[in-house]
């Protein structure tokens, strides 16, 4: 029924169905807002841009992930710095993060793999102590929980891939935000041109997870 309504309305880009989906996914993930973007990779890219990652910076992440995680880092001109994984969980080993931090480190990018959340408490502890934003890739973890909190709702900025979880939805990938004013979408002109503004609030942690729902 839902897909039929979209086909009949011809509202394939943006529109009320996408807005409704954004609201529903934000509620499901426990975040204040969600914005549909072009791809799961773009959601990570926007999150990195939001926290100010750019040319010559370093982002600490895991080598055991889909290539788009590191690919988004290189697209903003930064360098992925890999730390080893925990052999029991295959997620980033928090104990190895501190040694990888340099004066060029601008973000930490853990990945929740195979529906299993990374061990976020020690990751966030290091990040808070060193003043480094956390951008969370939860492309394979929609619905997963860490100590009673949904994977996308742990920090202020979230990006998640819904298609991986086999949950078809419309409007493209999602960039989700907890921090007020972190993500703002403005529609410009009568042709529905879209400008997505992503801002980093000083003093807030940013966490990005990737959602890439199937296109309608």
C-alpha positions in Angstrom: 0.0 0.0 0.0 2.8 2.4 0.9 4.7 1.9 -2.4 1.4 2.2 -4.3 0.7 5.6 -2.7 4.2 6.9 -3.8 3.8 5.6 -7.3 0.4 7.2 -7.6 1.6 10.5 -6.2 4.8 10.5 -8.4 6.6 11.9 -5.3 9.8 9.9 -5.8 12.1 12.6 -4.5 11.6 14.2 -1.1 8.0 15.0 -0.4 5.7 14.0 2.5 6.5 10.3 2.4 10.3 11.0 2.9 9.5 13.5 5.6 7.3 10.9 7.4 10.0 8.2 7.0 12.7 10.6 8.5 10.5 11.2 11.5 9.8 7.5 12.0 13.4 6.5 11.7 14.5 9.2 14.1 11.9 8.0 16.7 13.0 4.4 16.2 16.6 5.2 16.6 16.0 7.5 19.6 17.4 10.6 17.9 15.9 14.1 17.6 16.1 14.3 13.8 17.0 12.4 10.7 17.7 13.7 7.2 17.7 11.5 4.1 20.8 11.9 1.9 22.0 10.3 -1.4 23.9 7.2 0.0 25.2 5.6 3.1 28.7 6.8 2.1 27.5 10.4 1.8 26.0 10.1 5.3 29.4 9.3 6.7 31.0 12.0 4.6 28.5 14.6 5.9 29.2 13.6 9.4 32.9 13.9 9.0 32.4 17.3 7.4 30.2 18.3 10.3 33.0 17.7 12.8 35.5 19.6 10.7 37.6 16.8 9.3 39.5 17.9 6.2 42.7 17.9 4.2 45.6 16.3 6.0 43.7 15.3 9.1 43.6 11.8 10.5 40.6 9.6 11.4 41.1 6.6 13.6 39.0 3.6 12.4 39.0 -0.1 11.9 40.4 -2.0 8.9 37.7 -4.7 9.2 34.7 -3.0 7.5 33.2 -2.2 4.2 35.5 0.0 2.1 33.2 3.0 2.2 34.2 3.7 5.8 37.7 4.5 4.9 36.6 5.8 1.5 34.6 8.6 3.1 37.6 9.6 5.1 39.8 10.0 2.0 37.0 11.9 0.2 37.4 14.8 2.6 41.1 14.7 2.1 41.9 13.0 5.4 44.0 9.9 6.2 42.4 6.7 7.8 44.5 5.4 10.7 43.7 1.8 11.3 43.7 0.2 14.8 43.4 -3.5 15.2 40.2 -5.3 16.1 39.1 -7.4 19.1 39.5 -11.0 18.0 36.3 -12.0 19.8 34.0 -9.3 18.4 35.8 -8.2 15.2 35.0 -4.6 16.2 37.6 -1.9 16.9 39.6 -2.7 20.0 39.2 0.4 22.3 42.5 -0.4 24.1 44.4 0.4 20.9 42.9 3.8 20.2 45.0 5.9 22.5 48.3 4.9 21.0 47.1 5.9 17.5 46.1 9.4 18.5 48.3 12.2 17.2 48.0 16.0 16.9 46.4 15.4 13.5 43.6 13.2 14.9 40.3 14.9 14.2 37.8 12.0 14.7 37.3 8.4 15.9 35.2 6.3 13.5 34.1 3.0 15.1 32.0 0.5 13.1 29.2 -1.7 14.5 29.7 -4.9 12.6 27.3 -7.7 11.9 24.7 -6.2 14.1 27.0 -6.1 17.1 27.8 -2.8 18.6 31.4 -1.7 19.2 32.3 -1.3 22.9 31.4 2.3 23.0 31.9 3.3 26.7 35.8 3.0 26.6 35.8 4.6 23.1 33.8 7.6 24.3 35.9 7.8 27.4 39.1 8.3 25.4 37.3 10.6 23.0 35.9 12.8 25.8 39.3 12.9 27.6 41.2 13.9 24.4 38.5 16.2 23.0 38.0 14.2 19.8 34.6 13.7 18.1 33.2 10.2 17.5 31.6 9.4 14.2 29.8 6.1 14.4 29.2 3.9 11.4 26.2 1.7 12.1 25.5 0.6 8.6 25.1 -3.0 9.7 23.5 -2.3 13.1 20.1 -0.8 12.7 18.0 -1.9 15.7 21.1 -3.1 17.6 21.5 -2.0 21.2 24.4 -1.2 23.5 23.6 -1.3 27.2 20.0 -0.4 26.5 20.7 2.3 24.0 20.0 2.0 20.3 23.2 2.0 18.1 22.2 5.3 16.4 21.2 7.1 19.5 24.5 7.0 21.5 25.9 10.4 20.5 24.6 13.5 18.7 25.2 12.7 15.0 24.2 9.4 13.4 24.5 7.7 10.0 23.2 4.2 9.4 22.5 1.8 6.4 19.0 0.4 6.5 19.3 -1.6 3.3 21.9 -3.8 4.9 19.3 -4.9 7.4 16.9 -5.8 4.7 14.3 -3.2 5.7 13.2 -1.5 2.5 12.3 2.2 2.9 12.3 5.3 0.8 14.3 8.5 0.4 17.9 7.2 0.5 20.4 7.0 3.4 19.9 8.8 6.6 22.0 11.2 8.6 20.7 11.5 12.1 21.4 14.0 14.8 20.9 14.4 18.6 22.7 17.7 19.0 20.4 20.8 18.5 21.3 22.7 15.3 23.7 19.9 14.1 21.8 19.1 11.0 19.5 21.5 9.0 17.8 20.9 5.7 16.6 23.7 3.6 14.6 23.5 0.4 15.5 26.1 -2.1 13.3 27.2 -5.1 10.3 25.7 -6.8 12.2 22.8 -8.3 12.9 21.3 -4.8 16.6 21.9 -4.9 18.0 20.8 -1.6 20.8 22.3 0.5 21.8 20.2 3.5 23.7 22.1 6.1 25.6 20.1 8.7 27.2 22.0 11.6 29.3 20.9 14.5 28.4 22.4 17.9 31.5 23.1 20.0 31.4 21.1 23.2 29.1 18.3 21.8 30.2 14.8 20.8 29.3 13.8 17.3 28.5 10.2 16.4 27.6 9.2 12.9 26.0 6.0 11.8 25.0 5.0 8.3 21.6 4.1 7.0 21.0 3.4 3.4 17.4 2.4 2.9 16.4 0.9 -0.5 15.1 3.6 -2.9 11.4 3.6 -3.7 
